[in-house]
């Protein structure tokens, strides 16, 4: 059973009484997120990411299409009892302590009494804020606020958690600790839906990634699927490359770069790759490795978005 599923979602923001025109925030978006995954949604500013999350949380409503969370329509209020949410740029009252913030949000979620107090202890330990539990929030750093926000999103023991920029303002050690927390939550069977501009963080923690631009879903898959360049290969070698080999190799492939770190070749098909390998062997070049070339997630993201920009 998918933890989250949407079918042909579209959202159009129309102008007010004196305003003209409309904005298509989402266009025919269909997507499924399996239970127990860390799923990340990427896209440039204005891509529709926030609108999509707001629809899933019933903060706004789609113009057309439908969506389900935990196999229930998003319009059912009881669904939200099993959902946690950390918004971007969240704010807590500065006069409350960290423990008081979690107590307030727990009460709003219907969790009270000894069970809530015990859960708060566990959450503060989980996010590394136990020592700051009785300190007023106004004294917290940005990173500490993010940690407390993550604890807040988990206070009702949700089955699915929506996190918007959870590592924003957190130092490298803190980001590593938050990644570990997310992996532990996934291992417990929880589903994490993550929005982040830190693509390097997304690459380290995500099971699957979707890329959204101008309201359209461009691509979805694992990090490896999104970062592997199918037509490009890296060939490791030892020794030197004769000049004659360089000329012959260039004639057999679409593009080739030869350096001391290896050969990167873009080929049209498997036959061309094999022809290049045969050529290297003919010239007695010792091949140490052959593999598909991989980009970083950021490189793949930028390349995909650029292809969608009209000339």
C-alpha positions as CSV (number, residue, x, y, z in Angstrom):
1,X,0.0,0.0,0.0
2,X,1.5,3.4,-1.0
3,X,1.8,5.8,1.9
4,X,1.0,8.6,-0.5
5,X,-0.6,8.6,-3.9
6,X,-2.0,11.3,-6.2
7,X,-3.7,11.0,-9.6
8,X,-3.8,13.8,-12.2
9,X,-3.5,16.6,-9.7
10,X,-3.7,20.1,-11.1
11,X,-3.9,23.4,-9.3
12,X,-4.7,26.8,-10.9
13,X,-4.4,30.0,-8.9
14,X,-6.8,32.5,-10.3
15,X,-6.6,36.3,-9.9
16,X,-8.9,38.2,-7.6
17,X,-11.6,40.7,-8.6
18,X,-9.3,43.3,-10.0
19,X,-6.5,40.9,-11.0
20,X,-6.3,39.2,-14.4
21,X,-4.8,35.9,-15.5
22,X,-4.0,32.7,-13.7
23,X,-1.1,30.6,-12.5
24,X,-0.8,26.9,-13.2
25,X,1.0,25.7,-10.1
26,X,0.5,21.9,-10.8
27,X,-0.2,20.2,-14.1
28,X,-1.6,16.7,-14.2
29,X,0.7,15.3,-11.6
30,X,0.5,11.6,-10.8
31,X,2.9,10.1,-8.2
32,X,3.1,7.3,-5.6
33,X,5.4,7.0,-2.6
34,X,5.8,3.6,-1.0
35,X,5.6,3.0,2.8
36,X,8.9,3.1,4.6
37,X,10.8,5.3,2.1
38,X,12.6,8.5,2.3
39,X,11.2,10.3,-0.7
40,X,12.6,13.7,-1.8
41,X,10.9,16.3,-4.0
42,X,13.2,18.6,-5.9
43,X,12.6,21.6,-8.1
44,X,13.6,25.3,-8.6
45,X,11.7,28.1,-7.0
46,X,8.2,28.3,-8.3
47,X,8.2,24.7,-9.4
48,X,5.0,23.9,-7.4
49,X,6.6,21.9,-4.5
50,X,5.0,23.9,-1.7
51,X,1.6,23.8,-3.5
52,X,1.9,20.1,-3.8
53,X,2.6,19.6,-0.1
54,X,-0.2,22.0,0.9
55,X,-2.6,20.0,-1.1
56,X,-1.5,16.8,0.5
57,X,-2.0,18.4,3.9
58,X,-5.4,19.9,2.9
59,X,-4.1,23.4,3.5
60,X,-5.2,24.2,0.0
61,X,-7.4,22.2,-2.5
62,X,-6.6,20.9,-6.0
63,X,-8.4,22.3,-9.0
64,X,-8.7,18.8,-10.3
65,X,-7.5,15.3,-9.6
66,X,-7.3,13.4,-6.3
67,X,-4.9,12.3,-3.6
68,X,-4.6,9.8,-0.9
69,X,-2.5,9.6,2.3
70,X,-2.3,6.2,4.1
71,X,-4.9,4.9,1.7
72,X,-7.5,7.5,2.7
73,X,-8.7,10.6,0.8
74,X,-6.8,13.7,2.0
75,X,-10.1,15.4,2.7
76,X,-10.7,13.1,5.7
77,X,-9.7,15.0,8.9
78,X,-8.7,11.7,10.7
79,X,-5.9,11.2,8.2
80,X,-4.0,14.2,9.7
81,X,-3.7,12.4,13.0
82,X,-1.1,10.2,11.5
83,X,0.8,13.0,9.7
84,X,3.7,15.1,11.0
85,X,4.8,18.3,9.4
86,X,7.8,20.6,9.7
87,X,7.2,23.8,7.6
88,X,10.0,25.9,6.3
89,X,10.8,29.0,8.4
90,X,8.7,27.7,11.3
91,X,8.4,29.9,14.4
92,X,7.7,29.0,18.0
93,X,6.8,31.4,20.8
94,X,10.1,32.7,22.2
95,X,8.8,32.7,25.8
96,X,8.3,28.9,25.8
97,X,10.9,26.4,26.6
98,X,11.7,23.5,24.2
99,X,9.7,21.1,26.5
100,X,6.7,23.5,26.6
101,X,6.7,23.8,22.8
102,X,6.4,20.0,22.5
103,X,3.8,19.8,25.3
104,X,1.7,22.3,23.5
105,X,1.9,20.7,20.1
106,X,1.4,17.2,21.6
107,X,-1.8,18.5,23.3
108,X,-3.0,19.9,20.0
109,X,-2.4,16.5,18.5
110,X,-4.5,14.8,21.1
111,X,-1.5,13.3,23.1
112,X,-1.5,14.1,26.8
113,X,-0.5,12.9,30.2
114,X,2.3,10.6,31.2
115,X,2.5,9.2,27.7
116,X,3.3,12.6,26.2
117,X,5.9,13.4,28.9
118,X,7.6,10.1,28.2
119,X,7.5,10.7,24.5
120,X,8.9,14.2,24.8
121,X,11.9,12.8,26.8
122,X,12.5,10.3,23.9
123,X,12.2,13.0,21.2
124,X,14.5,15.5,22.9
125,X,17.1,12.8,23.2
126,X,16.6,11.7,19.6
127,X,17.3,15.2,18.2
128,X,20.1,16.0,20.7
129,X,18.2,18.7,22.6
130,X,17.8,17.1,26.1
131,X,20.2,19.6,27.7
132,X,18.2,22.5,26.3
133,X,14.7,21.3,27.3
134,X,14.2,24.0,30.0
135,X,15.8,26.9,28.0
136,X,13.5,29.4,26.4
137,X,13.3,29.1,22.6
138,X,14.4,32.7,22.1
139,X,17.9,31.6,23.1
140,X,18.0,28.8,20.5
141,X,20.2,29.0,17.4
142,X,18.8,28.3,13.9
143,X,20.1,24.8,14.1
144,X,18.6,24.2,17.5
145,X,15.2,25.5,16.2
146,X,15.4,23.0,13.3
147,X,16.1,20.1,15.8
148,X,13.1,21.2,17.9
149,X,11.0,21.5,14.8
150,X,11.8,17.9,13.8
151,X,10.8,16.8,17.3
152,X,7.6,18.7,16.9
153,X,6.8,17.0,13.7
154,X,7.2,13.6,15.4
155,X,5.3,14.4,18.6
156,X,2.1,12.6,17.5
157,X,4.1,9.5,16.4
158,X,3.0,9.9,12.8
159,X,3.2,7.3,10.1
160,X,4.2,9.8,7.4
161,X,6.3,13.0,8.0
162,X,6.5,16.0,5.7
163,X,9.8,17.9,6.2
164,X,10.5,21.2,4.5
165,X,14.2,22.1,4.6
166,X,14.9,20.1,7.8
167,X,18.7,20.8,7.8
168,X,18.5,24.5,6.9
169,X,20.9,26.3,9.1
170,X,22.3,23.2,10.7
171,X,26.1,22.7,10.9
172,X,27.7,19.6,9.1
173,X,27.8,17.5,12.3
174,X,24.1,18.3,12.9
175,X,23.1,17.5,9.4
176,X,24.8,14.1,9.7
177,X,22.9,13.5,13.0
178,X,19.6,14.5,11.4
179,X,20.3,12.1,8.4
180,X,20.8,9.4,11.0
181,X,17.5,10.2,12.6
182,X,15.7,10.1,9.3
183,X,17.2,6.7,8.5
184,X,16.2,5.4,11.9
185,X,12.6,6.6,11.4
186,X,12.6,4.8,8.0
187,X,13.8,1.6,9.7
188,X,10.9,1.9,12.1
189,X,8.6,1.8,9.1
190,X,7.8,5.5,8.9
191,X,7.6,7.3,5.5
192,X,9.6,10.6,5.1
193,X,8.6,13.1,2.5
194,X,11.4,15.6,2.2
195,X,11.8,19.0,0.5
196,X,15.3,20.4,0.4
197,X,17.5,22.7,-1.7
198,X,20.6,20.9,-0.3
199,X,20.9,18.4,-3.1
200,X,24.0,16.8,-1.6
201,X,22.0,16.0,1.5
202,X,19.1,14.6,-0.6
203,X,21.6,12.4,-2.5
204,X,22.9,10.9,0.8
205,X,19.6,10.0,2.4
206,X,16.9,9.5,-0.2
207,X,15.5,6.2,-1.5
208,X,13.7,7.9,-4.3
209,X,13.6,11.4,-5.8
210,X,11.1,13.3,-7.9
211,X,12.0,16.4,-9.9
212,X,9.3,19.0,-10.5
213,X,9.4,22.1,-12.7
214,X,6.7,24.5,-13.7
215,X,4.2,22.3,-12.1
216,X,5.1,19.2,-14.2
217,X,6.7,16.0,-13.0
218,X,9.9,15.7,-15.1
219,X,11.4,12.5,-13.6
220,X,11.2,10.1,-10.7
221,X,13.5,7.3,-9.6
222,X,16.3,6.3,-7.3
223,X,19.3,8.5,-6.9
224,X,21.4,6.0,-9.0
225,X,18.8,6.1,-11.8
226,X,18.8,9.9,-11.9
227,X,22.5,10.3,-11.7
228,X,23.6,7.6,-14.2
229,X,24.4,8.8,-17.7
230,X,23.3,5.9,-19.9
231,X,25.4,6.8,-22.9
232,X,28.6,7.8,-21.1
233,X,31.2,5.3,-19.7
234,X,34.3,5.7,-17.6
235,X,37.2,3.4,-18.5
236,X,40.1,3.1,-16.1
237,X,43.5,2.2,-17.5
238,X,47.2,1.9,-16.7
239,X,50.1,3.0,-19.0
240,X,50.0,5.6,-21.7
241,X,47.7,6.2,-24.7
242,X,49.5,6.5,-28.1
243,X,48.5,9.4,-30.3
244,X,47.4,7.0,-33.0
245,X,45.0,5.4,-30.6
246,X,43.5,8.8,-29.7
247,X,42.7,9.5,-33.3
248,X,41.2,6.0,-33.9
249,X,39.1,6.2,-30.7
250,X,37.7,9.6,-31.6
251,X,36.4,8.1,-34.8
252,X,34.5,5.3,-33.1
253,X,32.5,7.2,-30.4
254,X,30.4,10.4,-30.2
255,X,32.7,12.1,-27.8
256,X,35.8,11.1,-25.8
257,X,38.0,12.7,-23.1
258,X,41.3,11.0,-22.2
259,X,43.2,12.0,-19.1
260,X,45.5,10.5,-16.5
261,X,42.3,9.8,-14.4
262,X,40.8,7.6,-17.1
263,X,38.8,7.7,-20.4
264,X,35.2,9.2,-20.5
265,X,33.5,8.2,-23.7
266,X,30.0,9.0,-24.9
267,X,28.8,6.2,-27.2
268,X,25.7,5.6,-29.4
269,X,25.2,1.9,-28.4
270,X,26.9,-1.1,-26.7
271,X,28.6,-2.1,-30.0
272,X,30.5,1.2,-30.1
273,X,31.6,0.7,-26.5
274,X,32.9,-2.8,-27.3
275,X,34.7,-1.4,-30.4
276,X,36.5,1.1,-28.2
277,X,37.5,-1.6,-25.7
278,X,38.8,-3.8,-28.5
279,X,40.8,-0.9,-29.8
280,X,42.4,-0.3,-26.4
281,X,43.3,-4.0,-26.2
282,X,44.7,-3.9,-29.7
283,X,47.1,-1.2,-28.6
284,X,47.9,-3.2,-25.5
285,X,46.4,-0.7,-23.0
286,X,45.7,-2.4,-19.7
287,X,42.0,-1.8,-18.8
288,X,41.4,-1.7,-15.0
289,X,37.7,-0.8,-14.9
290,X,34.6,-0.1,-17.1
291,X,31.5,1.5,-15.7
292,X,28.7,3.9,-16.5
293,X,29.6,7.5,-15.8
294,X,27.7,9.0,-12.9
295,X,27.0,12.7,-12.2
296,X,26.2,14.2,-8.9
297,X,22.5,14.7,-8.2
298,X,23.0,18.4,-8.5
299,X,24.5,18.0,-12.0
300,X,21.7,15.8,-13.1
301,X,19.1,18.1,-11.7
302,X,20.6,21.2,-13.4
303,X,20.9,19.3,-16.7
304,X,17.3,18.1,-16.6
305,X,15.9,21.6,-15.7
306,X,18.0,23.2,-18.5
307,X,16.6,20.8,-21.1
308,X,13.1,22.0,-20.1
309,X,14.0,25.7,-20.7
310,X,13.0,26.7,-24.3
311,X,15.6,28.2,-26.5
